[in-house]
Amino acid sequence: MNDYEALYKKWIEQPNLPENLINDLKTLKNDDTKREDAFATPLSFGTAGMRGLLGAGINRMNIYTVRQATEGLAAFMDTLDEATRNRGVAISFDSRYHSTEFAHEAARVLGAHNIKSFVFDDMRPTPELSFAVRHLNTYAGIMITASHNPKQYNGFKIYGEDGGQMPPKESDLITSYIRKADDVFAIKATPEQDLREQHIMTLIGEEVDVAYLDQVKTVNIDSELVKTTGKTMKFVYTPLHGTGRVIARRALEAAGFSNYSVVPEQTIADPEFSTVPFPNPEFPQAFDLAKQLGKKVNADVLIATDPDADRLGAAVRLPNGDYQLLTGNQIASVLLNYILTAKQNSNTLPVDGRVVKSIVSTELATKIASSFGVETKSVLTGFKFIAEEIHKYETNHNHTFLFGFEESFGYLIKPFVRDKDAIQTVLLLAEVAAYYKSQGKTLYDGVQEMYRKYGYFTEKTIAKEFDGLDGKQKMAHIMDQLRNEPITELAGHKVIRHADYSTATQTEADGSTTQIDLPKSNVLKYWFDDETWLAVRPSGTEPKIKFYLGFVDTSEQAVTTKLDEFEQQLDLKINDLIKD
């Protein structure tokens, strides 16, 4: 009998399994491929935690794999000094299937180690969990969410004491403890009533909400603009069935935005995400209902947050009355341009200001910041690296954080949170829209103004999926090929330098090398002779390799043509790599 078959047999013979897992095990009995996928290898636990399909098995999200992950955190915390350990863990969750259950199971495992937990009384956004860790001075935080993934998924993210995702060193140690707890049925979980009676588990809610919202009030820059144009500008907001449905609206109303409409069908906390194919504000389909409502009320902009309210997407009204989705890079750039302009006009732009972005995000932001005399720091993908930069600035007192973002629709305006914060961003984007409204313009006009001033930028991400047990091997093989034979030319343009972040080395066209001042990571990047760039990285949470492309030219037509040419050539290159 194969190991995974023996493990499947152990699970199916286990007494007192939840009914949903019993049913899933029965389904797997007649599907060899899915059974092997569920039991052959455990869920990957990386620096961003774990994410996977709901169901039975060690490669699925269920109460046992959640207990196992929490056991790893608890065992690690048992090695800390008593004062640090006693600070406990804050726990939040989103609107997905089993999210509430998983959050409470995590508290029960922590309680078995006599570690305090502070669990939200209902679903709350990921950024509020990040805030709660700092506000309550806990040692760690747990967020139960699969972010913008489809309904079949859930996830488990661990946050460190600074409110950012757990740093790699601690995350690696936690992973080692998780692997030691290989018998998921032997992990102890104290009854919740006992923990409540002993004050080891505490429910939290309104007090943290108020403290978080008090900080969110500081996000808007021009309060007079919000009081005037902010009350007349029309926009639509949708939480996409998620955690933004209460907090975002409280934040908007406290700031003075009153002339907005909420998509009623999507304010329901529905784990089915029944009105959208994917609860992802990157996708146009997520805005279908918002567009209908927007046209009905003549809204200037449509704003959507994903289920855990850490990512934000927006659609702007075009001159013909239709709506066009903005990319994450466009949203970030228009936000940054406004922040720097408003601060410069009010003489509050610090001389040591710095913008932080990921290495796969637009260079338009760099150009905008430079025009204001502000430095931009590019870090590895993952908001924890932006959080680390903020911590450095506060520790060394050498820079003032002004804005951070990733192209994947994640932005941070004020660092009282140390992760992407769509609640903050809703407020600032509404203010930016009000600013253009006050000038008789729309957000679309604002984006076009940036392009005319700084050049026409466009970016595209191509994701290639590698499912199955050999998916990771295929991905590793492709990355090895690219390292052994680096790309030297695409679409008639030569590579002038390339970087291998796994060795933290940058190589010029003449062969000379320099070291990169960033942590090592499995990422490659190429810069071409026309300012085009290409980055390649395997996803940390999904079986995908992502290819990021960035372009700039003198017109929209020129940059679109360039993108098409490069994409065709890159697609041929990728297909060759897959065949080899």
MOPEWO-V453546 format. One record per pair of residues at least 24 apart in sequence whose ideal C-beta (glycine too) atoms are under 7 Angstrom apart, sorted by the first residue. I is the first residue (numbers start at 1). J is the second residue. Records with the same first field share a line. If there is no record, write none. Layout:
I->J / J
This chain:
4->36 / 39 / 40
7->39 / 58
8->35 / 39
11->56
14->185
18->63
21->56 / 62
24->55 / 56
25->56
28->56
36->469
37->469
40->469
45->69 / 175 / 178
46->540 / 541
47->165 / 166 / 168 / 171 / 382 / 384 / 540
48->157 / 165 / 382 / 540 / 541
49->155 / 156 / 157 / 158
50->155 / 156
51->146 / 149 / 153 / 155 / 541
52->153
53->152 / 153
54->97 / 98 / 152 / 153 / 154
61->154 / 155
63->101 / 102 / 105
64->184 / 185
65->184
66->102 / 105 / 106 / 156
67->105 / 109 / 184 / 187 / 189
68->178 / 181 / 184 / 187
69->156 / 178
70->106 / 109 / 110
71->109 / 178 / 181 / 187
72->174 / 175 / 177 / 178 / 181
73->140 / 158 / 174
74->109 / 110 / 113 / 115
75->177
76->173 / 174 / 177
77->115 / 139
78->113
84->139
85->115 / 139
86->116
87->137 / 138 / 139
88->115 / 116 / 117 / 118 / 138 / 139
89->115 / 117 / 138 / 139 / 140 / 141 / 142
90->118 / 129 / 132 / 133 / 136 / 138 / 141
91->117 / 118 / 119 / 120 / 142
92->120 / 124 / 128 / 129 / 143
93->123 / 144 / 145
94->123 / 144 / 145 / 242 / 243 / 307 / 308
95->123 / 241 / 242 / 243 / 269 / 270 / 271 / 307
96->145 / 146 / 154 / 271 / 307
97->151 / 154 / 271
98->154
99->123 / 144 / 154
102->144 / 154
103->144
104->192
105->189
106->142
107->195 / 201
108->189 / 190 / 192 / 195
109->187 / 189
111->190 / 195 / 200 / 201
112->188 / 189 / 190
114->200
116->200
117->201
118->202 / 204
119->201 / 203 / 204
120->204 / 205
121->203 / 204 / 205
122->205
123->243 / 269
124->243
125->243 / 244 / 247 / 308 / 309 / 310 / 423
126->308 / 309 / 310 / 419
127->309 / 310 / 417 / 419 / 420 / 421 / 423
128->208 / 212 / 247
129->159
130->159 / 163 / 417 / 418 / 419
131->163 / 212 / 416 / 417
132->204 / 208
133->159 / 161 / 163
134->163
135->208 / 211
145->307 / 308
147->306 / 307 / 308 / 310 / 311
148->279 / 280 / 306 / 307 / 311
150->278
151->271 / 272 / 273
162->387 / 391 / 418
163->417 / 418
164->384 / 387 / 388 / 418 / 419
165->383 / 384 / 419
167->384
168->519
209->247
213->250 / 251 / 254
215->414 / 416
216->251 / 423 / 424 / 427
217->254 / 255
218->414
219->413 / 414 / 424 / 427 / 428
220->255 / 427 / 428 / 431
221->339 / 342 / 431
222->342 / 431
225->431 / 434 / 435 / 438
226->255 / 256 / 257 / 431 / 434
227->256
229->434 / 437 / 438
230->256 / 257 / 430 / 431 / 434
231->256 / 258 / 259
232->259
233->259 / 300 / 433 / 434 / 437
234->259 / 260 / 297 / 298 / 299 / 300
235->260 / 299 / 300 / 301 / 302 / 303 / 430 / 433
236->260 / 261 / 263 / 290 / 293 / 294 / 299 / 302 / 303
237->262 / 303 / 426
238->262 / 263 / 266 / 289 / 290 / 304
239->266 / 267 / 305
240->266 / 276 / 279 / 281 / 286 / 304 / 305 / 306 / 307
241->266 / 268 / 269 / 270 / 273 / 279 / 307
242->279 / 305 / 306 / 307 / 308 / 309
243->307 / 308 / 309
244->305 / 309 / 422 / 423
245->269
247->423
248->305 / 309 / 423 / 426
251->423 / 426 / 427
252->426 / 427 / 430
255->427
257->430
261->293 / 297 / 299
263->289 / 290 / 293
265->289
279->306 / 307
280->306
281->305 / 306 / 311 / 312 / 313 / 409
282->313 / 409
284->325
286->313
287->315 / 323 / 325
291->315 / 323
294->323
295->321
300->433 / 437 / 442
301->433 / 443
303->426 / 429
305->422 / 426
309->422 / 423
310->410 / 419 / 420 / 421 / 422
311->409 / 410 / 420 / 422
312->409 / 411 / 422 / 425 / 426
313->409
314->429
316->442 / 443 / 444
317->442 / 444
318->444
324->444
326->447
327->459
328->407 / 408 / 409
329->361 / 362 / 364 / 407 / 459
330->447
331->429
332->365 / 405 / 411
333->362 / 364 / 365 / 368 / 450
334->432 / 443 / 446 / 447 / 450
335->403 / 411 / 428 / 429 / 432
336->365 / 368 / 369 / 403
337->368 / 450
338->432 / 435
339->402 / 403
340->368 / 369 / 372 / 374
344->372
350->400
352->398 / 399 / 400
353->400 / 402
354->393 / 399 / 400 / 401 / 402
355->402 / 403
356->386 / 389 / 401 / 404
357->404 / 405
358->406 / 407
359->525 / 535
360->407 / 535 / 548
361->405 / 406 / 407
362->407 / 457 / 459 / 550
363->457 / 550 / 552
364->450 / 454 / 457
367->454
368->454
374->402
379->518
380->501 / 518 / 519 / 521 / 523
381->406 / 537
383->410 / 419 / 420
386->412
387->418 / 419
390->415 / 418
407->459
455->552 / 553 / 554
456->552 / 553 / 554 / 555 / 556 / 559
457->551 / 552
458->551 / 559 / 560 / 563
459->548 / 549 / 550
460->549 / 563 / 567
461->546 / 548
462->547
463->544 / 546
464->544 / 545 / 574
465->543 / 544
466->543 / 544
467->543
471->543
475->538 / 545
478->545 / 577
479->522 / 538
481->577 / 580
482->524 / 536
487->526
490->528 / 566 / 569 / 570
491->565 / 566 / 569
493->528 / 529 / 530 / 532
494->528 / 529
495->526 / 527 / 528
496->527 / 528 / 529
497->527
498->524 / 525 / 526
499->525
500->524
532->562 / 566
547->574
